Amino acid sequence: HTDQEFTIVVFGQNAIGDNQFDGIQVYPNPATENLYVNITGKNGSYRFIMTDVSGKTILEKPLFLNETSHIDLSKPEIASGLYIYQIVGEKSIHIGKVFINK
């Protein structure tokens, strides 16, 4: 049995427990060919995960604190539509949505 603490932030509105993120920017929204993610917060490792509305993972990328990460959306498997993204830290998850319009 392992005890783990997690904070879940639902669409960036509410935080439960220790929020690991000070600030999150995901832009532009809607996006076309590129998406940019900037996070500020406590030290740790972070990942960006984007899924389609059925829950299938479309892409996953490591993120770096206090640095803007570029996410290339020009891949043919990424079609226009609504996507859910997660920014996953060691003790927090930020969940949001982005619309891609190619």
Biotite code that builds the C-alpha atoms (Angstrom):
import biotite.structure as struc

atoms = struc.array([
    struc.Atom([0.000, 0.000, 0.000], chain_id="A", res_id=1, res_name="HIS", atom_name="CA", element="C"),
    struc.Atom([1.443, 3.348, -1.074], chain_id="A", res_id=2, res_name="THR", atom_name="CA", element="C"),
    struc.Atom([0.144, 6.702, 0.147], chain_id="A", res_id=3, res_name="ASP", atom_name="CA", element="C"),
    struc.Atom([0.282, 9.375, -2.530], chain_id="A", res_id=4, res_name="GLN", atom_name="CA", element="C"),
    struc.Atom([-1.049, 12.909, -2.494], chain_id="A", res_id=5, res_name="GLU", atom_name="CA", element="C"),
    struc.Atom([-2.342, 14.480, -5.688], chain_id="A", res_id=6, res_name="PHE", atom_name="CA", element="C"),
    struc.Atom([-3.942, 17.795, -6.524], chain_id="A", res_id=7, res_name="THR", atom_name="CA", element="C"),
    struc.Atom([-6.403, 17.924, -9.391], chain_id="A", res_id=8, res_name="ILE", atom_name="CA", element="C"),
    struc.Atom([-7.151, 21.269, -11.001], chain_id="A", res_id=9, res_name="VAL", atom_name="CA", element="C"),
    struc.Atom([-10.251, 21.004, -13.174], chain_id="A", res_id=10, res_name="VAL", atom_name="CA", element="C"),
    struc.Atom([-10.130, 23.352, -16.176], chain_id="A", res_id=11, res_name="PHE", atom_name="CA", element="C"),
    struc.Atom([-7.914, 25.676, -14.167], chain_id="A", res_id=12, res_name="GLY", atom_name="CA", element="C"),
    struc.Atom([-10.754, 26.781, -11.882], chain_id="A", res_id=13, res_name="GLN", atom_name="CA", element="C"),
    struc.Atom([-10.278, 24.941, -8.588], chain_id="A", res_id=14, res_name="ASN", atom_name="CA", element="C"),
    struc.Atom([-7.370, 23.525, -6.654], chain_id="A", res_id=15, res_name="ALA", atom_name="CA", element="C"),
    struc.Atom([-7.547, 20.924, -3.931], chain_id="A", res_id=16, res_name="ILE", atom_name="CA", element="C"),
    struc.Atom([-4.586, 20.593, -1.556], chain_id="A", res_id=17, res_name="GLY", atom_name="CA", element="C"),
    struc.Atom([-1.131, 21.840, -2.539], chain_id="A", res_id=18, res_name="ASP", atom_name="CA", element="C"),
    struc.Atom([-1.319, 23.433, -5.989], chain_id="A", res_id=19, res_name="ASN", atom_name="CA", element="C"),
    struc.Atom([2.035, 22.885, -7.687], chain_id="A", res_id=20, res_name="GLN", atom_name="CA", element="C"),
    struc.Atom([1.391, 25.519, -10.382], chain_id="A", res_id=21, res_name="PHE", atom_name="CA", element="C"),
    struc.Atom([1.752, 29.275, -9.897], chain_id="A", res_id=22, res_name="ASP", atom_name="CA", element="C"),
    struc.Atom([0.759, 30.095, -13.471], chain_id="A", res_id=23, res_name="GLY", atom_name="CA", element="C"),
    struc.Atom([-0.107, 28.280, -16.668], chain_id="A", res_id=24, res_name="ILE", atom_name="CA", element="C"),
    struc.Atom([-0.469, 29.780, -20.136], chain_id="A", res_id=25, res_name="GLN", atom_name="CA", element="C"),
    struc.Atom([-1.619, 27.686, -23.103], chain_id="A", res_id=26, res_name="VAL", atom_name="CA", element="C"),
    struc.Atom([-2.017, 29.775, -26.255], chain_id="A", res_id=27, res_name="TYR", atom_name="CA", element="C"),
    struc.Atom([-3.345, 30.561, -28.810], chain_id="A", res_id=28, res_name="PRO", atom_name="CA", element="C"),
    struc.Atom([-6.782, 29.068, -28.345], chain_id="A", res_id=29, res_name="ASN", atom_name="CA", element="C"),
    struc.Atom([-8.099, 28.282, -30.874], chain_id="A", res_id=30, res_name="PRO", atom_name="CA", element="C"),
    struc.Atom([-4.798, 27.070, -32.324], chain_id="A", res_id=31, res_name="ALA", atom_name="CA", element="C"),
    struc.Atom([-3.866, 26.323, -35.934], chain_id="A", res_id=32, res_name="THR", atom_name="CA", element="C"),
    struc.Atom([-0.362, 24.928, -36.494], chain_id="A", res_id=33, res_name="GLU", atom_name="CA", element="C"),
    struc.Atom([1.380, 25.750, -33.195], chain_id="A", res_id=34, res_name="ASN", atom_name="CA", element="C"),
    struc.Atom([0.559, 25.736, -29.508], chain_id="A", res_id=35, res_name="LEU", atom_name="CA", element="C"),
    struc.Atom([2.683, 27.286, -26.780], chain_id="A", res_id=36, res_name="TYR", atom_name="CA", element="C"),
    struc.Atom([2.742, 26.295, -23.119], chain_id="A", res_id=37, res_name="VAL", atom_name="CA", element="C"),
    struc.Atom([4.377, 28.295, -20.349], chain_id="A", res_id=38, res_name="ASN", atom_name="CA", element="C"),
    struc.Atom([4.283, 27.174, -16.726], chain_id="A", res_id=39, res_name="ILE", atom_name="CA", element="C"),
    struc.Atom([5.600, 28.753, -13.584], chain_id="A", res_id=40, res_name="THR", atom_name="CA", element="C"),
    struc.Atom([5.568, 26.973, -10.286], chain_id="A", res_id=41, res_name="GLY", atom_name="CA", element="C"),
    struc.Atom([7.488, 24.805, -7.920], chain_id="A", res_id=42, res_name="LYS", atom_name="CA", element="C"),
    struc.Atom([10.470, 22.800, -9.110], chain_id="A", res_id=43, res_name="ASN", atom_name="CA", element="C"),
    struc.Atom([9.738, 19.375, -10.496], chain_id="A", res_id=44, res_name="GLY", atom_name="CA", element="C"),
    struc.Atom([9.117, 17.535, -13.724], chain_id="A", res_id=45, res_name="SER", atom_name="CA", element="C"),
    struc.Atom([6.114, 18.295, -15.910], chain_id="A", res_id=46, res_name="TYR", atom_name="CA", element="C"),
    struc.Atom([4.469, 16.681, -18.938], chain_id="A", res_id=47, res_name="ARG", atom_name="CA", element="C"),
    struc.Atom([1.957, 17.949, -21.505], chain_id="A", res_id=48, res_name="PHE", atom_name="CA", element="C"),
    struc.Atom([-0.527, 15.302, -22.629], chain_id="A", res_id=49, res_name="ILE", atom_name="CA", element="C"),
    struc.Atom([-3.168, 15.985, -25.283], chain_id="A", res_id=50, res_name="MET", atom_name="CA", element="C"),
    struc.Atom([-6.067, 13.608, -25.911], chain_id="A", res_id=51, res_name="THR", atom_name="CA", element="C"),
    struc.Atom([-8.990, 13.642, -28.282], chain_id="A", res_id=52, res_name="ASP", atom_name="CA", element="C"),
    struc.Atom([-12.511, 13.639, -26.852], chain_id="A", res_id=53, res_name="VAL", atom_name="CA", element="C"),
    struc.Atom([-12.569, 9.818, -26.861], chain_id="A", res_id=54, res_name="SER", atom_name="CA", element="C"),
    struc.Atom([-9.547, 9.784, -24.511], chain_id="A", res_id=55, res_name="GLY", atom_name="CA", element="C"),
    struc.Atom([-6.960, 8.634, -27.077], chain_id="A", res_id=56, res_name="LYS", atom_name="CA", element="C"),
    struc.Atom([-3.551, 10.209, -26.426], chain_id="A", res_id=57, res_name="THR", atom_name="CA", element="C"),
    struc.Atom([-2.558, 12.292, -29.454], chain_id="A", res_id=58, res_name="ILE", atom_name="CA", element="C"),
    struc.Atom([0.745, 13.634, -28.158], chain_id="A", res_id=59, res_name="LEU", atom_name="CA", element="C"),
    struc.Atom([2.875, 13.792, -25.048], chain_id="A", res_id=60, res_name="GLU", atom_name="CA", element="C"),
    struc.Atom([5.801, 16.127, -24.413], chain_id="A", res_id=61, res_name="LYS", atom_name="CA", element="C"),
    struc.Atom([7.994, 17.060, -21.441], chain_id="A", res_id=62, res_name="PRO", atom_name="CA", element="C"),
    struc.Atom([7.688, 20.656, -20.238], chain_id="A", res_id=63, res_name="LEU", atom_name="CA", element="C"),
    struc.Atom([10.275, 22.823, -18.546], chain_id="A", res_id=64, res_name="PHE", atom_name="CA", element="C"),
    struc.Atom([9.583, 25.248, -15.720], chain_id="A", res_id=65, res_name="LEU", atom_name="CA", element="C"),
    struc.Atom([9.735, 28.983, -16.531], chain_id="A", res_id=66, res_name="ASN", atom_name="CA", element="C"),
    struc.Atom([10.283, 28.278, -20.231], chain_id="A", res_id=67, res_name="GLU", atom_name="CA", element="C"),
    struc.Atom([7.845, 28.480, -23.160], chain_id="A", res_id=68, res_name="THR", atom_name="CA", element="C"),
    struc.Atom([7.459, 25.085, -24.844], chain_id="A", res_id=69, res_name="SER", atom_name="CA", element="C"),
    struc.Atom([6.454, 24.832, -28.502], chain_id="A", res_id=70, res_name="HIS", atom_name="CA", element="C"),
    struc.Atom([4.013, 22.099, -29.515], chain_id="A", res_id=71, res_name="ILE", atom_name="CA", element="C"),
    struc.Atom([3.830, 21.354, -33.239], chain_id="A", res_id=72, res_name="ASP", atom_name="CA", element="C"),
    struc.Atom([0.248, 20.711, -34.337], chain_id="A", res_id=73, res_name="LEU", atom_name="CA", element="C"),
    struc.Atom([1.001, 20.355, -38.063], chain_id="A", res_id=74, res_name="SER", atom_name="CA", element="C"),
    struc.Atom([1.156, 16.538, -37.851], chain_id="A", res_id=75, res_name="LYS", atom_name="CA", element="C"),
    struc.Atom([-1.487, 14.886, -40.055], chain_id="A", res_id=76, res_name="PRO", atom_name="CA", element="C"),
    struc.Atom([-2.896, 12.804, -37.160], chain_id="A", res_id=77, res_name="GLU", atom_name="CA", element="C"),
    struc.Atom([-3.968, 16.037, -35.442], chain_id="A", res_id=78, res_name="ILE", atom_name="CA", element="C"),
    struc.Atom([-7.177, 17.134, -37.137], chain_id="A", res_id=79, res_name="ALA", atom_name="CA", element="C"),
    struc.Atom([-9.389, 20.125, -36.442], chain_id="A", res_id=80, res_name="SER", atom_name="CA", element="C"),
    struc.Atom([-11.507, 19.687, -33.354], chain_id="A", res_id=81, res_name="GLY", atom_name="CA", element="C"),
    struc.Atom([-11.717, 19.895, -29.586], chain_id="A", res_id=82, res_name="LEU", atom_name="CA", element="C"),
    struc.Atom([-8.919, 18.368, -27.508], chain_id="A", res_id=83, res_name="TYR", atom_name="CA", element="C"),
    struc.Atom([-8.351, 17.956, -23.786], chain_id="A", res_id=84, res_name="ILE", atom_name="CA", element="C"),
    struc.Atom([-4.883, 18.668, -22.415], chain_id="A", res_id=85, res_name="TYR", atom_name="CA", element="C"),
    struc.Atom([-3.299, 17.809, -19.111], chain_id="A", res_id=86, res_name="GLN", atom_name="CA", element="C"),
    struc.Atom([-0.249, 19.413, -17.589], chain_id="A", res_id=87, res_name="ILE", atom_name="CA", element="C"),
    struc.Atom([0.975, 16.800, -15.153], chain_id="A", res_id=88, res_name="VAL", atom_name="CA", element="C"),
    struc.Atom([3.325, 17.653, -12.317], chain_id="A", res_id=89, res_name="GLY", atom_name="CA", element="C"),
    struc.Atom([4.600, 15.484, -9.498], chain_id="A", res_id=90, res_name="GLU", atom_name="CA", element="C"),
    struc.Atom([1.646, 16.342, -7.224], chain_id="A", res_id=91, res_name="LYS", atom_name="CA", element="C"),
    struc.Atom([-0.753, 18.326, -9.418], chain_id="A", res_id=92, res_name="SER", atom_name="CA", element="C"),
    struc.Atom([-2.657, 17.998, -12.655], chain_id="A", res_id=93, res_name="ILE", atom_name="CA", element="C"),
    struc.Atom([-4.040, 20.943, -14.617], chain_id="A", res_id=94, res_name="HIS", atom_name="CA", element="C"),
    struc.Atom([-6.731, 19.999, -17.133], chain_id="A", res_id=95, res_name="ILE", atom_name="CA", element="C"),
    struc.Atom([-7.932, 22.271, -19.913], chain_id="A", res_id=96, res_name="GLY", atom_name="CA", element="C"),
    struc.Atom([-9.327, 22.259, -23.405], chain_id="A", res_id=97, res_name="LYS", atom_name="CA", element="C"),
    struc.Atom([-8.046, 23.622, -26.666], chain_id="A", res_id=98, res_name="VAL", atom_name="CA", element="C"),
    struc.Atom([-9.733, 23.905, -30.028], chain_id="A", res_id=99, res_name="PHE", atom_name="CA", element="C"),
    struc.Atom([-7.603, 23.243, -33.101], chain_id="A", res_id=100, res_name="ILE", atom_name="CA", element="C"),
    struc.Atom([-8.735, 24.854, -36.351], chain_id="A", res_id=101, res_name="ASN", atom_name="CA", element="C"),
    struc.Atom([-6.578, 23.836, -39.331], chain_id="A", res_id=102, res_name="LYS", atom_name="CA", element="C"),
])
